[in-house]
């Protein structure tokens, strides 16, 4: 069972990586990079934030709601 001590602080490397992925996506979109490259970066950023959310919910003993 997870506990609040398992919660990741905002400066954890996983958050840093997720924010960096979002920044790269935004820069690619703004720079007009090919749609396939932009979509790839979007999916990477989204997956990283989803993983963080699920981890944090589990650390609090909660379950994420299924995506419909």
C-alpha positions in Angstrom: 0.0 0.0 0.0 1.3 3.4 -0.9 1.3 6.3 1.6 1.6 10.1 1.3 5.4 9.7 1.7 5.4 8.1 -1.7 4.0 11.2 -3.3 6.4 12.8 -5.8 7.5 16.4 -4.9 7.0 19.0 -7.7 10.8 19.1 -8.3 11.1 15.4 -8.9 12.8 14.4 -12.2 9.6 12.9 -13.5 7.9 16.2 -13.4 10.9 18.0 -14.9 10.8 15.5 -17.8 7.1 15.9 -18.3 7.3 19.7 -18.4 10.3 19.5 -20.8 8.3 17.2 -23.1 5.4 19.6 -23.0 7.8 22.5 -23.8 9.3 20.5 -26.8 5.8 19.9 -28.1 4.8 23.5 -27.8 8.0 24.7 -29.5 7.5 22.2 -32.4 3.9 23.3 -32.9 4.8 27.0 -32.8 7.7 26.4 -35.2 5.4 24.7 -37.7 7.2 21.4 -37.7 5.6 18.6 -39.7 2.3 17.4 -38.1 3.6 13.8 -37.6 6.5 15.1 -35.5 4.3 17.5 -33.5 1.8 14.7 -32.8 4.6 12.4 -31.7 5.8 15.0 -29.2 2.2 15.6 -28.0 1.8 11.9 -27.3 5.0 11.7 -25.4 4.1 14.7 -23.2 0.6 13.3 -22.6 1.9 9.9 -21.6 4.3 11.3 -19.2 1.6 13.4 -17.5 -0.8 10.5 -17.4 1.9 8.3 -15.8 2.5 11.0 -13.1 -1.2 11.4 -12.4 -1.7 7.6 -12.0 1.3 7.3 -9.8 0.2 10.2 -7.6 -3.4 8.8 -7.3 -2.0 5.5 -6.3 0.3 7.1 -3.7 -2.9 8.5 -2.1 -4.6 5.2 -2.3 -7.0 6.3 -5.1 -7.7 4.8 -8.4 -7.8 6.8 -11.6 -11.1 7.0 -13.4 -11.2 5.0 -16.7 -11.0 7.1 -19.8 -14.2 6.8 -21.9 
